[in-house]
Amino acid sequence: MEKSLHFYTQVLGLKLVERKTSPRGSHLAFLQAPGTDSEIELCSFPSSGKVEVPEDLVHLAFEVGNIEKCMQKLKQAGFPITDGPTTTASGTTFIFTEDPDKYEIELMQCP
């Protein structure tokens, strides 16, 4: 959980809104994307064991203001760009990386 919190708050810039432990023992963290009301929930329930998610089944996508700055920040923090940068015909540029748990993250800058 700590590595993921660091990635989402310090590298991607999300805001930690709330952190708590549920009655059954799940560790929960609620994060808010800058400039939005959108939140994501990180959940860790160690006693359930490791969860295997098939590759390419799930990814999170975030719109960013400056893709170049994001790429620099990811590289400085040790997170490789796994695909891209790619610019579409409409001018949107996107990259992919992975969070500490190997979930695929897409970052895109729209024109």
C-alpha positions, 0 to 999 in steps of 0.5 A, spaced: 500 500 500 505 504 501 509 504 495 502 505 491 500 511 495 507 514 494 506 513 486 499 515 486 500 522 490 508 523 489 509 521 482 502 522 479 500 528 483 493 525 486 491 527 493 490 523 499 482 524 501 481 519 506 485 513 509 482 507 513 481 500 515 474 497 514 471 492 519 474 486 516 481 489 516 481 491 509 486 497 508 483 503 504 485 509 501 481 514 497 485 518 492 482 524 488 485 526 481 487 534 481 481 539 479 476 533 479 471 530 483 473 523 481 476 519 486 479 512 486 480 507 491 486 503 493 484 497 497 489 492 500 486 486 504 493 482 505 489 475 508 486 474 502 492 473 498 495 475 492 490 477 486 492 475 479 489 480 474 490 477 467 494 482 463 491 488 459 484 486 462 484 493 466 488 499 466 487 506 469 487 512 464 488 520 467 488 526 463 494 530 464 496 537 462 504 536 460 506 529 458 513 531 457 513 533 465 510 527 466 515 522 463 520 526 466 517 525 473 516 517 472 523 516 469 526 520 475 522 516 480 524 509 476 518 508 473 519 506 465 515 508 460 512 501 457 509 504 451 509 511 447 509 517 447 504 516 441 500 522 438 494 520 434 491 524 428 487 528 433 493 531 437 492 527 443 499 524 446 499 518 450 504 514 454 503 507 458 507 506 465 506 501 470 504 502 478 508 499 483 503 493 483 504 492 475 497 495 473 497 499 467 497 506 467 495 510 461 497 518 461 494 522 456 495 530 454 489 532 449 490 538 445 
